[in-house]
Amino acid sequence: MDETLPDVRDFRLSADLVAPLRKGLPGVAVQTITAITAEVPAYKKAFTGVMGATIEKAVQAALNTFLNLVSRAPGSDARSPLAPALQAAYALGRGEARSGRSLDALLAAYRVGARVSWRELAAISVAAGQPAPTIAHFAELVFAYIDELSAASVAGHADELAKSGRARRRHLELLAQTLAAGEPSHVATAAAERAEWTPPQTLTAVLVPERAARPVADLLDPRTLQVAEAGPDLPETSLLLVPDAHGPSRAHLLRLLAGRGAIAGPARPWLRVRESLTRAVRVSRLGLGASGTAAVDTEDHLLTLVVTADCQALADLRERVLAPLAEEREATAAKLVETLRSWLLHQGRREDVAAELFVHPQTVRYRMSRLRELYGDRLRDPQWLLLLTVALATGERAAGAPRGEA
């Protein structure tokens, strides 16, 4: 409450001063609401129809409470008549928050209400022949009373926002967990409705270190959902579900994620975002693209994801196609595998192979001669070339691949 205003609890008026004011209250309430409607646009619709009549009664009741307060018997407790008015003002503040109206509109309504109600009450007092000092002091009391009601409404507004904000954040967290778990569509849709969250066309799963989750989320679409812990096997990692980061928007997302240690899965219809998360998790487990400042785009690693979908099958395939190298020394076998992979990728262009491996073309010729000795006609068999290409696609030697003695 403004320290320059008197405490309305400490002042009383005689019954003969209050009587004409009480008689004029209905007209004062009408004038007050008319002014608020005209000067505070946010309340224009609220004051129409049945709601307008209800608010008019509430304004009249608040003014009547004020008159009861300042005309109470000597020695009586001021809290008794004031408490209901403060409770009503607090409830009004909460209701305004639930209706989505701002605190600015509420405070503006109080300012207009204080000015107009004082003007009308003062006019009644003047007509009743009250002296100027009494009217001036009475003005201070009116503004002190409105200030108390205003403070109570502000508190109610703030409390409701805090409460509803906490509840909505919790609903959003539950929605994110529901989507990440791949729950049935009707469960996810119901969770979205509870969270008052408008579903986007797509969602993209993004894994980020916990320390970067909040700064990154602040850069993204406000509808972005967050799971604090992406999973038990992803320590200190958070999950963000980013709306509509598909098509041209994906490049913008990757730029925002640069330098954050993030892994971005593919965009998927929002009810299928579990697929995006699964892919991002696989890339994380494989350690793909973990170095550098650019964000990891799982779409850059589709080949590796495909050929490593069944790791045991890939290991068996590599063991089969590399069996001809089993008797070679380990170092020699490694160079031959490296050369064979490059030869397959460059479709036998010796100069390109030499450039990639930083060796002389004659070295490539020697190694390929040795490989032809070991593989024979299989290096001309399309089926064998396919098997070799897939087995060596990742450029890594699987565990258990054949090795010769050093």
Secondary structure by P-SEA (a helix, b strand, c coil): cccccccccccccccccaaaaaaaaaaaaaaaaaaaaacccccccccccaaaaaaaaaaaaaaaaaaaaaaccccccccccaaaaaaaaaaaaaaaaaacccaaaaaaaaaaaaaaaaaaaaaaaaaacccaaaaaaaaaaaaaaaaaaaaaaaaaaaaaaaaaaaaaaaaaaaaaaaaaacccaaaaaaaaaaaccccccbbbbbbbcccaaaaaaaaccccbbbbcccccccccbbbbbcccccccaaaaaaaaacccccccccccccccaaaaaaaaaaaaaacccccccccccccccaaaaaaaccaaaaaaaaaaaacccccccaaaaaaaaaaaaaaaaaccaaaaaaaaacccaaaaaaaaaaaaaacccccccaaaaaaaaaaacccccccccccccc
